[in-house]
Amino acid sequence: FNGKVILGTRARKTCSKSFQAFSSVNHPDLAVVQDDHLLQYMSCPVAEKPTFYDKLDGNVGLLKLIPGTKPELVAFMTQHYDGVIIESFGVGGLPEYGNLYEILRAAVERGKIIVMTTQVPNEGSDLTVYHVGGRLKQNLRLLEAYDMTTEAAVTKLMYVLGLGLPDDETRMLLRKPLRGEFTA
């Protein structure tokens, strides 16, 4: 993109009109193209040939928290989706008003996959920083996106749920980087 080579799992569209439409989030550029030459900074493991998957789980929801998000909306999403990614504030957490915590606890008990991420593009989430996130991570089987982009988190959840694996294997795959989508 505009002379930069970026890792696809870290790509985010950051400009709507310019040639520099995509940026690499939380990962350095892999290379640049200058005067028709590739100047490579980093290399990534590359498969001999691509593998294509067509069994993505399209039943994944994305909820961007805003001040005053209604608990009924969170309940609806956890009832109607196999997995939900929640974009929280700052380093992550859940407001303590209403019964949001109980709604997520019940969803996880029903086998739903809940992934917490942040609305902030750089540096990622860390649920352990504040009480509102630490309680979620310690007491519930929520997963965390860390420095994964929201786009990568949605795609990864669709891919892993589409594999149809048992819950523990699904969670294990979601906790480990598969294609450089987050920093281990």
Protein Blocks (a to p, Z undefined) as FASTA:
>chain_A
ZZiacdfklgccfbfkbmklpccehiacfbdceehiacdfbdcdddfbdcddfkbcfkbc
cddddehiafklmmmmmmmpmbdcdddehjbpcdfehjllmmmmmmmmnopacddddfbf
ghpaafklpmklmmmmmmmccdcekjacfklmmmmmmmmmmnopafklmmmmmmpcfklp
acZZ
